[in-house]
Amino acid sequence: MSLDLDRETMRRLGYRVTDLVAEHLASLREQPSYVTRSREEATRPLAIAPPELGTDFETIIGDLERDVIPYAAREPHPGFIAYVPSCPTFPAVLGDWIATGYNFFAGVWPVAAGPNAVELVVLDWFRRWLGMPDGANGLLTTGGSQATLTALIAARHEIVGERPELIARLTVYVTDQAHSSVIRAAWIAGLSREHVRVLPSDDQFQMDPAGLAAAIASDRASGLIPMAVVASAATTNTGAVDPLAALADVCAREHVWFHVDAAYGGFAILTDYGRREFTGIERADSVTLDPHKWLFVPFECGGLIVREPARLKAAFHIMPDYLQDVSGLEQVNFADYGEQLTRYSRALKVWVSVRYFGVAEIRKAIERGMELAAYFERLVRAEPRLEVMSPSRFGVVCFRIRPAGVDEPGELDELNERVLGEIVREGKYFISSTRLKGVYAMRICVLGFRTSEEEMEGVVAALRAHMSVL
Ligand SMILES: *Cc1c(COP(=O)(O)O)cnc(C)c1O
């Protein structure tokens, strides 16, 4: 059998997979939201030696259906309201398939001029939505983590350039609400762990601009070099937004790179609420976005927009001899903007989906997620044995059960953890937890476009059922 399949075989296999995925997505409501297996259980049926001979496609699909596909969370499930759900549209999935089917090489311009032009267009949409100046752009990345890392490397290069001895003196400023990926990015960028300044957030989980200014001044006084501030819009934990305009002022005054991590909430800027709450984001030096969250495209897709892309290129551009044919002034070689040389065209899934539905429909879906979270908050407030721990913001609500007579903090934490575990095991609703100022809280995050009032009411009913047998 040649690796070069004939047209009819390709069509047959392709239709088979289309049927499989369409059936899966259309029947999500009848499936559990989350099924898992231990490593031992999951590996046992799959552990075969590399097969010397080929296997019939139907057998492969059958094995996938029996031993692989069931044992996973259904991210696009209406009851998946844990962590940050990723709920891709079907056209976005097809856009991804086109990108891999054609196998465009989106690292340098000339070999994929068409797809690279699409990436520039998509990045320019993001720039406009953020309100950043003409000319700001960047690149699509594997996710938010890579976007933030790329930004911090650019910030570092600006200060350190060819003087690596300065790296030991660089500092970065975040709050205790910053996403873990920001701290990891700072470490990968070579900053010492003590130089990642984790400032305490206030009672609204926001960064305090005066506290930031004081920390920068004190670090400068002791000979350190403040490199970047990473603010959140919004936080994964509670949907809190740092005071972006005030932080932009501090950064401008102090000549510190202002990065905004908008991986979680960024695309809510398409709504009136988001636009208001994110005022000041347009002044950032760079912004992390995550289309695989609230722009409804499949993993993996992050995005970085940089106010002055030349600063990105200064940090990453290398021209080896074997790429001498691809340089050119008006071209954008995305490999010059980040760590990846070989990269696929993530832009296609975004472009196909946004064009298919239009921004108005996407805006509506984002608004609906936020409305459902607000509805959930009202349901929680109406139940005396439930307590809101952080109000609904950008689709996130934190809450806990608080049955009468249970007041000891350790006992409450334990009880909430147990009930959460039981609800998740039932498989209908997948919710997760966090800690707010040290206190255990359950957390829902409503991003998926299949989620409805039914799930909000169902979660509260499940909580009631569990509390009634305590
Ligand atoms: C999800 C998230 C990240 C990390 O993004 P990945 O796509 O998982 O790499 C960073 N920051 C925030 C606020 C996030 O919600």
The ligand as a Gaussian input file, in Angstrom:
#p B3LYP/6-31G(d) Opt

LIG

0 1
 C       -5.684000      30.287000      29.938000
 C       -4.903000      31.432000      30.432000
 C       -3.533000      31.545000      30.176000
 C       -2.734000      30.450000      29.532000
 O       -3.116000      30.234000      28.240000
 P       -2.875000      28.820000      27.522000
 O       -3.616000      28.981000      26.258000
 O       -3.443000      27.772000      28.434000
 O       -1.408000      28.649000      27.345000
 C       -2.896000      32.698000      30.569000
 N       -3.547000      33.653000      31.228000
 C       -4.860000      33.569000      31.524000
 C       -5.525000      34.699000      32.253000
 C       -5.584000      32.452000      31.124000
 O       -6.894000      32.362000      31.432000

